[in-house]
Amino acid sequence: MFSNYLQTRRKKRGFSFSDEQLLAFSPVLCYNVGKNRKRSGNMQKILTAAEMRRDDEAKIQSGTPSRILMERAAEAVLQILQRDFDISRVLVLCGAGNNGGDGLALARMLREGGSAVTVCYPCRTLPDGRPDPAAMSEECARQYGLLPADVPITAHPTLDGITTVVDALLGIGVTRPVEGAYAAAIAAINAASLPVLSIDIPSGVHADTGAVLGTAIRANQTVAIAAKKRGHLLYPGTVLCGKVEVADIGIPVGAAAAHVLEAGDLSDLPSRPRRAHKGTFGRVLIVGGSVGMAGAAYLAGKAAYRTGCGIVELLAPEENRVIHQIQLPEAVLSCYTEATAAEALKGALRRADAVAIGMGLGQNPLAAVLVELALRECAVPLLVDADALNLIAADPLLMAALYQRSAPTVMTPHLGEMSRLLGFSIPKISGNLIGTAATFAKAAGVITVLKDAHTVISDSVNHYLNVLGNSGMATGGSGDVLAGVIASLLAQGTAPLSAAALGVLLHARAGDAAAEMQTARSIMASDLIQGLCHVFE
């Protein structure tokens, strides 16, 4: 993700080794740099509905008829049903589109295999009550014509004696609220508490955002056709999907704007040559930790060290001098009074390779001065967090300074902070995490790290989604640790988007390591820093 950027930084520091040469050196820290490491080119793609339609159409244009793809999809779902479900009596809920066509093909295969099958079709019918083929997609109508005559079709779910429900009602194309007969069918199935398998995505879940469009099927398992969609991994849709399994039906997956971060992606961490000094690995400046909040700067600084930077400088109020000298003696400590704060920051900015500002900084006038100074004069990558985000959101002059920055900037808001920055409601943001992160990234020219249970990283064009981590990370100081991790990677020469993505992944893996050591319920932010050491083992 960042080899060209990193090589440039290496040359500036006097190194001109190739990646392969650098990997020949023994690492100082135990990063995963073995022969079998996973490269970023293998990152798991997550598609939008439009991207999936593009790939589906490309496969059809290359000579594979749509009906063959539908048969393959049904066969793949059948195999999973046979493996994981009781298929003695199956209800298949079908719509009029291609998702419904998958369901009708499956119903035929189930019946041919000896299962008792009922099709529920809550769509337009003929005067005699039979489904109207004219209202169906071409392939759905074709599959309807192949359905065995002894498969009953009902307009409403008949669930007595049913052992498994298959949801093939709406698929990935739905974007409007689910209403009427569709909503009634979904409500009846959810109320029955029967095992449910959804084809592609639970009906009513938006494939691009994970939002629930009025109501949605609660599935125990979902078979994603060809590739996972964004809605499989974004809340609340991810909860409704249950276990998600991808069915390969021979459709090559093309370019995708979004990828899922996985543990193997940590192989992209910066290399560490043996012949090095502390300056080789970068200097991080931490600006934060007001009086009474010294711990925020401490956590960020220690996390930066544990992530591998060479030097951490803490710029802190004079009142916190003794605290920092005792807590983190490894750090270079620069203390200021109200009268000396601006000049102290200017000097520290000139020494830094990356800067993180805002953690426990406060939201007073002096803090605003420091934030404005950092925005206007920091010529190296700048991470903006916590109080600095709120100060920017509240002050048009600071927002203007942000928009005018030319050096790389990483913003790390949680949903509340993003709400203040954009003026969007929290429900609107949580209903479209990737879209919101991309919107702010494009408007401000920054890398957005939108923090949630599943965190999104975006530069407006490329998006990464982290689904690792645990509930124990929802604790005070966790964000300070993340800020230090990302700032450390920035100082080591990692490209900004990669630093943000890898930092989020490291943070999540550290949280999982901490949970293994002492359970999620007991995690404190400092445990995440200890968890980093285990991740690097």
Buried (B, 14 or more C-beta within 10 A) or exposed (E): BBBEBBBEBBEEBEBEBEEEEBBEBEBEBEBBBEEEBBEBEEBBBBBBBEBBBBBBEEBBEEEBEBBBBBBBBBBBBBEBBEEBBEBEBBBBBBBBBBBBBBBBBBBBBBBEEEBBBBBBBBBEBEEEEEBBBEEBBEBBBBBBEEBEEEBEBBBEBEBEEBBBBBBBBBBBBBEEEBEEBBBBBBBBBBEBEBBBBBBBBBBBBBBBBBBBBBBBBBBBBBBBBBBBBBBBBBBBBBEBBBEBBBBEBEBEBEEBBBBBBBBBBBBBBBBBBEEBEEEBBBBBBBBBBBEEBBBBBBBBBBBBBBBBBBBBBBBBBBEBBEBBEEBBEEBBBBBBEEEEBBEBBEEBBEEBBBBBBBBBBBBEEBBBBBBBBBBEBBEBBBBBBBBBBBBBBEBEEBBEBBEEBEEBBBBBBBBEBBBBBBEBEEEEBBBBBBBBBBBBBBBBBBBBBBBBBBBBBBBBEBBBBBBBBBEBBEBEBBBBBBBBBBBBBBBBBBBBBBBBBBBBBBBBBBBBBBBEEBEBEEBBBBBBBBBBEBBBE
